Amino acid sequence: MQDRPDLEELLEAVSAFLREDVLPGQDGRPRYHLLVALNLLKMASREWRLGPEQLHDEWTRLRALSHPPLEDDPPTEFHRAAEALRQANETLCGDIQAGRYDDGPGRESLLAHLRATLAARLRIANPDFLERVSGAPPTGRR
């Protein structure tokens, strides 16, 4: 088993190479594409660190909303868990379309879930934006 470098260290090494050795000599379109690539590498690193916990938290919130309830825990393998979460979200969308959350305490629970899910996704995709619009600490920034 290979312990080091782990995925996060590999992503940081590639980022450092692009940022320090390649980017300074670029301008125009190549520079823009390098900046996009650097941003994607940061997102991948945050996904690596935060993704499993966020997936579990979202599953827990969905379990409280679901009719019928979801399994106790998502599958342990990340990609299977992500697929199970996608399917659970499809079911939730159907419930929303059917009017199950139009009013009452279910509506407030749904809105709280959606806010928490959006904040979690922004912590990966754009923590600086999340910090600007909500004052939330940009956990996961690197």
Secondary structure, 3 states (H helix, E strand, C coil): CCCCCCHHHHHHHHHHHHHHHHHHHCCHHHHHHHHHHHHHHHHHHHHHHHHHHHHHHHHHHHHHHCCCCCCCCCCCCHHHHHHHHHHHHHHHHHHHHCCCCCCCHHHHHHHHHHHHHHHHHHHHHCHHHHHHHHCCCCCCCC
